[in-house]
C-alpha cells in the first residue's frame, strides 16, 4: 500500500505516464491502441517492480549496491547537472 501511494502521489510517475501517452497516442488512436498501451504499462508494473523488490531483498546484493552507491550518485548527478546546463 505504501508503494502504491508513493507512486500515485509522485509527480515523476505522473509525468512519466503523461510522456508515454502523449508520445504513443494521439486524438485519432483507437480504443485498442489505448488498451494495448495500458496493458504494457500494467505488465511493466506487475513484473518489473516485484522483480526489483525481490532482487534488493537479497542481503548480498544490498551490500554490493551500498558499496558502489556513492559512485552511481556522483556519476548520475554529474550527468543530470550536464543535461540541466545544456537545457538551460
Secondary structure, 3 states (H helix, E strand, C coil): CHHHHHHHHCHHHHHHHHHHHHHHCCCCCCHHHHHHHHHHHHHHHHHHHHHHHHHHCCHHHHHHHHHHHHHHHHHHHHHHHHHHHHHC
